[in-house]
Amino acid sequence: MNQVQSPRSGLGPPWHVVHVIGALRTGGAEKQLVNYLEASDRSAFRHTVLCLTERGEMADLVTALDIPVKVQRVRLRNLPRDLTALARWFRDENVAVVHTHMFSAAMWGRLAGLKAQVPVLVTTEHGKENWKKWWQSRLDRWLSGHTFRHIAVSGDVREIRMHRDGVPAARIVVVPNGVPIPGQVGDQAARNRVRREFGLAQNQPVMGSVGRMIAAKGYPVLLEALALARREIHELHWLQIGDGPDREDLKAQAAAMGLSGNITFAGRRTDIGDLLETMDVWVMSSIREGLPVALLEAMAAGKPIVATRVGGIPDAVEHRVSALLAEEGDPASLAQAIVRLFQDPELAAKLSAAARARASAAYSISAVADQIESIYRDGINA
């Protein structure tokens, strides 16, 4: 299975790019893909999203862009048959670029792309993937030698993939996640509407977070930080947006601590912009991250930010310049930063303005889309 690096007869603009992903479930990688597709150059590229397990609740956002979402389920026990079917579909669809997202999809998509002699294979490294077994690491290392470019979402991810996984430096580039930059922020009507929905007083202090409820996000630590911060900010309420396997455990922990009435678990939402408007301070308590899309959205919305100093977060925001950074797993550090932003509105305003300026300069989705499509063009023309 040899990758062909030159343009092939029958392939031409708009080049067909297939994004291979497990499913379009709510998550940072999936949201980044949707953001890119919204900003993509449709005159040069046409896109299909290929899901390997199910459509997922974000699929409707993609089809609303007139981009097809195809589901082709695969199983390891059916590897030869399913791989052949994927490769046949790539050939039938004259695919010029296979762009994969996250490990399982990256394995299937690149193997099928090689079998189909797709000209360009690209994979985005959304995180560190510390969980991989020996055979997965060995397969990934072999596939790296046949991948035109790895896109790392942060310098931290790039360094890990090079030094731990042996990705050649020339094949891996940093292209950060990107988000739309709102023209204006401070929508009072949206703030009032969301607060009425959740039964929050208009002047009640609200800290907010956005993300899947999984261990990597460190929400039990944020719960402890809430308890500590409420000693100073007595009416403080936590608005959590997102769902996940740890939701019920966290709710039970909140009840045991007597904090159930001080937290709103809002679940999955699509109106993130309106929800951000109602938050006075935005908090991220993660213990592991790549470059979180939720953080970039908070920056673009001009929110005062408290976040942990992990992964690509310090690449995006600078301590005491555009955010307050706390130590991971340290509820006292988080609580201290949260309280400070509520008690020092001048500092909060300064940090939020700097964060929004940083998002506009470095993380605009239009600029990120240009970088991604430059990689596609380089591969097609190689």
C-alpha angles and dihedrals in degrees: 000000000000124000114232111220100187129079112272131219111265092030120102145131129341081051114210111241118188118198110205116203137152095245139323094254121150108283144112098267091047092048090050090053091052090048091052094047090053090054099038125123102250093184091065102030137033117200140211125182112216115198119197100198111019141330098259129207094283093059092092089061088059097045089049085065089056089251115135121237114206125190117208110167119214134190130194090226088059095043101136094044097043093043091052091050092051092048091048091053092049090053094045091051095048091235113195099180131027109197113187131197125204129355107288093044090043090055096047096038096049095043091051091043091054091047090051093044092237105184099228131033118188128173129189117220102213097172147358100273095209091165098069119128122228095262092049091052092048093049091046091051091051092048090050088066089059097042118100094209140358112208112210115198092213141015089249092058091046093054093049094048092049100044100033101032102029099238106166112249092233091058099051125068133174115245109164125219113266138208137193111267111226114229091223136016133194101070101180093185092056091046092052093045095052092045091053090050092055097037094247122150115245092242097038114124109246129187116193141197134188125201148086114298098243134127094262091065094062096221095158087061090050089051090056089047089054091055091051095044092051089066086071102024100041099185095044114144129193118219110195119192117196141048137235148137095295096056099099093044091052092048090052091049090050091051091050089053093048092245102115092108092052098057133066115201098199097178123207115353135172097198094080094148093058092044092052089053091062094053119092094191126018117213135194117186099178123154092195130027145152108201104316116223089207090061091051090050090053090049092050090049091054097241124161102249136210114183140159121258097246138120115338095343095099088051090060102039132027122219112258091358105070102354144359111256121207132190118267117255092014113116093181091057091049093046093050091053093046093050092047093056092050092048097043108050092171091059091044091054092047093050094045093051091050092048092052091048090050092050091050093049101042111017108041108140091223091060091044091050090054090054093049093048091048087059090051091051093047090052095046092049096043 
